[in-house]
Amino acid sequence: MKVRSATVPPMKEGRLLGALLYLGGVLCLALAVHIATILALPFLAGEKAMMRWAAFATPGHPGLPPSPTASGTGAPFEDPALVQGLCLFDLSERPFRLDAEIKGMEFVSFSFHRPSGESFYAVTDRAAQHGRIHLLLLDQQQFDDLESDSEDVGTDHTAAAAGEDLRIIAPDQSGFILIRALVTRPSQRDEIKNWMQTIQCRKADEASR
């Protein structure tokens, strides 16, 4: 008795391969659109996002959005996997400083945005030195003045020699810093919110609150 082996006719095999390739292409496109949407949200929200954040921003520390509600209140671009905070900056009088202790965090990012929402710089917790991150935000004139003062006293204040400060030149006098911290388990959310309130964001040389 002969046993017939199960084989897929060439035509059906070709259709199956084509369907798999089509499905793979659709999934890749959907993933690309999802990622692009996430990256574009701050820009699309624009100044409307700044206005909504400003409603609950606190002096000296990141503003934390309330829990999202059916009426749409909450962060302009909420992600359930992240705790978000925001600092509004104004460089019209002096540079702006952000200081944070990075300890036991899975992932933290700091993105710097123009008033339109467009991001002009971003840094993660990997930039921390000795468990802390110090960011100094300046406009071009403030940066040039600081460099000039350093040269007058014979001090090298380049990024490598400036100690723990990471200096960032902003293209605008105002904008916002968006802080995102990854939540790996539900019980961690309140802990991260409390940590977020320990971050100092204020005008340079201004006493911490």
C-alpha positions in Angstrom: 0.0 0.0 0.0 1.4 3.3 -1.0 1.3 6.3 1.3 0.8 9.6 -0.4 2.7 12.5 1.1 0.7 15.7 1.7 2.0 18.4 -0.6 0.8 21.9 -1.3 0.1 22.5 -4.9 2.5 25.2 -6.3 -0.4 27.6 -7.0 -1.7 27.4 -3.4 1.8 27.6 -2.0 2.4 30.8 -4.0 -0.8 32.3 -2.7 0.1 31.4 0.9 3.5 33.0 0.5 1.9 36.1 -1.0 -0.6 36.4 1.8 2.1 36.1 4.4 4.2 38.8 2.7 1.2 41.1 2.5 0.3 40.5 6.1 3.9 41.2 7.1 3.9 44.4 5.1 0.7 45.6 6.7 2.0 44.9 10.2 5.3 46.8 9.5 3.4 49.8 8.1 1.0 49.8 11.1 4.0 49.8 13.4 5.7 52.6 11.5 2.6 54.7 11.6 2.2 54.0 15.4 5.8 55.1 16.1 5.5 58.2 13.9 2.3 59.1 15.6 3.8 58.8 19.1 6.8 61.0 18.1 4.6 63.6 16.4 2.1 64.0 19.3 4.0 66.8 21.1 4.3 68.7 17.9 0.7 68.2 16.8 -0.5 69.3 20.3 1.6 72.4 20.0 0.8 75.5 22.1 -2.5 73.9 23.1 -0.5 71.3 24.9 1.6 74.0 26.7 -1.6 75.8 27.8 -3.1 72.6 29.2 0.2 71.7 31.0 0.5 75.2 32.4 -2.8 74.8 34.2 -1.2 72.3 36.7 2.5 73.2 36.4 4.2 73.9 39.8 7.0 76.3 40.5 10.3 74.6 41.0 9.1 71.1 40.2 7.6 69.2 37.2 3.8 69.6 36.8 2.0 66.2 37.0 -1.2 65.7 35.0 -4.3 64.4 36.8 -5.6 61.0 35.9 -7.4 61.1 32.5 -11.2 61.4 32.6 -14.0 60.9 30.2 -14.1 64.7 29.7 -10.6 64.6 28.2 -8.7 66.2 31.1 -5.3 65.0 31.8 -2.0 65.0 29.9 -2.3 66.2 26.2 -0.5 62.9 25.2 -1.0 60.3 27.9 0.7 56.9 27.7 -0.4 54.4 30.4 3.1 52.9 30.4 4.7 56.2 31.4 4.5 58.8 34.2 4.9 62.2 32.6 5.9 65.5 34.1 6.6 68.9 32.5 8.6 72.0 33.3 7.9 75.3 31.6 11.1 77.3 30.9 11.6 81.0 30.3 15.1 82.2 29.4 14.2 85.9 29.1 16.0 86.7 32.4 18.5 83.9 32.9 19.4 80.3 32.1 17.2 77.5 33.3 18.4 74.5 35.3 17.1 71.0 35.8 18.5 68.7 38.5 17.4 65.1 39.1 18.6 62.1 41.0 18.4 59.0 38.9 18.2 56.0 41.2 16.6 52.6 40.5 14.7 53.8 37.5 14.2 51.5 34.5 14.1 54.3 31.9 13.8 58.1 32.1 13.9 60.6 29.3 14.1 64.4 29.2 12.9 66.0 25.9 13.2 69.7 25.2 10.5 71.4 23.1 9.8 74.7 21.4 6.5 76.5 22.1 5.2 74.8 18.9 5.8 71.4 20.5 8.7 70.6 18.2 11.5 68.7 20.0 15.0 70.2 19.7 17.0 68.0 22.1 16.5 64.9 24.1 18.6 63.0 26.7 18.0 59.8 28.8 19.0 58.7 32.2 22.2 57.2 30.6 23.6 60.7 30.7 23.6 60.7 34.5 26.9 61.0 36.4 27.2 59.5 39.9 23.4 58.9 40.0 22.5 62.5 39.2 21.7 64.5 36.0 22.3 68.3 35.8 21.0 70.1 32.7 21.6 73.8 32.0 19.4 75.3 29.3 20.6 78.6 27.7 19.9 80.7 24.7 22.8 81.5 22.3 23.6 84.8 23.9 23.7 83.4 27.4 25.9 80.6 26.2 28.3 83.0 24.5 28.5 85.2 27.6 29.2 82.2 29.8 32.0 81.0 27.5 33.4 84.6 27.4 33.4 84.8 31.2 35.2 81.4 31.4 37.9 82.6 29.0 38.4 85.7 31.0 39.3 83.7 34.1 41.2 81.0 32.1 38.6 78.3 32.8 37.7 75.6 30.3 33.9 75.1 30.4 33.4 72.8 27.5 31.0 69.9 27.9 33.9 67.6 28.9 35.3 70.0 31.4 32.1 71.5 32.8 31.8 68.9 35.5 28.4 67.4 35.7 26.5 70.1 33.9 25.2 69.3 30.4 24.6 72.6 28.6 21.9 72.8 26.0 21.3 75.8 23.7 17.6 76.5 23.1 16.4 78.1 19.8 13.6 80.0 21.6 13.3 82.0 24.8 10.5 79.8 26.1 9.3 76.2 25.8 8.9 73.1 27.9 10.8 70.1 29.1 8.8 66.8 29.0 10.0 64.2 31.5 8.9 60.6 30.9 9.6 57.7 33.3 8.7 54.1 32.5 6.3 52.2 34.7 7.1 48.5 34.8 4.3 47.5 37.3 1.1 49.2 38.5 2.4 49.5 42.1 5.3 51.6 40.9 3.2 54.5 39.5 2.8 56.4 42.8 6.4 55.8 43.6 7.5 57.3 40.4 5.2 60.3 40.8 6.7 61.0 44.2 10.2 60.7 42.6 9.1 63.2 39.9 8.3 65.8 42.6 12.0 65.6 43.8 13.2 66.9 40.4 14.3 70.6 40.6 13.5 72.7 37.6 14.0 76.5 38.0 15.9 79.5 36.8 19.6 79.3 37.3 20.9 80.8 40.6 17.3 80.7 42.0 17.0 79.0 45.4 15.6 75.5 45.3 12.0 75.1 46.7 
